[in-house]
Amino acid sequence: MIPLAEPDLSGNEARYLQECIRTGYVSSVGPFVQRFETDFAATVGVRHAIACASGTAALHVALQLAGAGPEKLVAVSDFTFIASANAVSYTGADILLVDSESDTWNMNTELLYDEVVRRSRLGLRVPDVVEVVHILGHPANIQPLLALRERFGIPIVEDAAESLGAAWTDGQQVGTVGDVGCFSFNGNKLVTTGSGGMIVTDDVDSARQARHLVNQAKIAKDQYLHDSVGYNYRLSNIGAALGVAQLERLDQISEAKRQIAHRYGHWLRDIPVSPPPKATWAHPSYWLYSVLVCDDIVAPEQVVSSSGRLGIQSRRLWPPLHLQLPYRSTERIGGEVADALYRKGISLPSSAALTENEQRIVCKRLSELLTIRSRR
Ligand SMILES: *Cc1c(COP(=O)(O)O)cnc(C)c1O
């Protein structure tokens, strides 16, 4: 089976894990946690990084720091993995779903801008926070959100869970322009710690708050004293050990992903699929290489099941949040673009260790599947 996205643990991972066991530091206290945070902050270019047990945990805390809570409204991308919305729900805030734009598949931030202006003119409820997701390794169009923050004081939380290494062409990394940014190190993400996440910010007070909340809001070093309801959201030294080893090879992993994207772009150009977006102002990281098939030629679920039988793992893109049971009656702006992405989108094998030969097989099979059907 050629997998969709498998971690590549061929560097110092085993050595650092051994070190955890040898020294006894297997829990959330230990030298790798701080090293991982320091390395990560330097890698993306922020002042502070706080390691968490998962990307979802990171988002939960980040949203709380940005002011999400009961009676508040958070604008969220409609087309995303459900964790983006669940983290908002944990805070007790309401959600306003915002449709995608076809150019990047990310939140249509111009649509949101116009909607906020319209609502504020009419005295209607406007979002208190925007949570923008950079999906599949492509940065979102951030300018309208910066304008919203400037004009209405709406803070920005970036869900960069899938997009470590993606940047805007001015060199700014995703996750670093909002008030708080979040990353995930789940097993299928660009870099993995088994399960894990990171909160990043340039603001020292937010960083201190985040560190406090992920550690049960503990106020005294050697006593059980707490000043609010915190969370057990710390990353373990074991996870951090993996993370440190993975970060050492980030450039290599990122380069592999870009090569894979480049080859897919080349090898799939004669078959009826649209390549993933690449805006002129974006440096995508191509976490999962995803294409749109013409759904009148073949349904994506057919491609997924047929290629599965041929030993190739692919996967449909997410149903928009407005189709997911917990969010069906959630308020939303648009949703048709997100619907179309779900109707047509599939992700192809994108592991950093995918060989050229395996990739040739994927393209050949896909081409057979799609051209046989288009001739019918
Ligand atoms: C993976 C992911 C998350 C959640 O990260 P976990 O580490 O799995 O909790 C959040 N948002 C998006 C967009 C993701 O892809």
The ligand as an SDF file (V2000), in Angstrom:
LIG
                    3D

 15 15  0  0  0  0  0  0  0  0999 V2000
   -4.8100   18.4040   12.3990 C   0  0  0  0  0  0  0  0  0  0  0  0
   -5.6080   19.6530   12.5160 C   0  0  0  0  0  0  0  0  0  0  0  0
   -5.9950   20.2010   13.7450 C   0  0  0  0  0  0  0  0  0  0  0  0
   -5.8710   19.4740   15.0510 C   0  0  0  0  0  0  0  0  0  0  0  0
   -4.6550   19.0180   15.3910 O   0  0  0  0  0  0  0  0  0  0  0  0
   -4.4980   17.7290   16.3560 P   0  0  0  0  0  0  0  0  0  0  0  0
   -3.0510   17.7570   16.6760 O   0  0  0  0  0  0  0  0  0  0  0  0
   -4.9110   16.5410   15.5680 O   0  0  0  0  0  0  0  0  0  0  0  0
   -5.3480   17.9630   17.5420 O   0  0  0  0  0  0  0  0  0  0  0  0
   -6.6280   21.4230   13.7590 C   0  0  0  0  0  0  0  0  0  0  0  0
   -6.9050   22.0800   12.6340 N   0  0  0  0  0  0  0  0  0  0  0  0
   -6.5910   21.5840   11.4270 C   0  0  0  0  0  0  0  0  0  0  0  0
   -6.9110   22.3870   10.2260 C   0  0  0  0  0  0  0  0  0  0  0  0
   -5.9390   20.3410   11.3230 C   0  0  0  0  0  0  0  0  0  0  0  0
   -5.6740   19.8230   10.1260 O   0  0  0  0  0  0  0  0  0  0  0  0
  1  2  1  0
  2  3  1  0
  2 14  2  0
  3  4  1  0
  3 10  2  0
  4  5  1  0
  5  6  1  0
  6  7  2  0
  6  8  1  0
  6  9  1  0
 10 11  1  0
 11 12  2  0
 12 13  1  0
 12 14  1  0
 14 15  1  0
M  END
$$$$
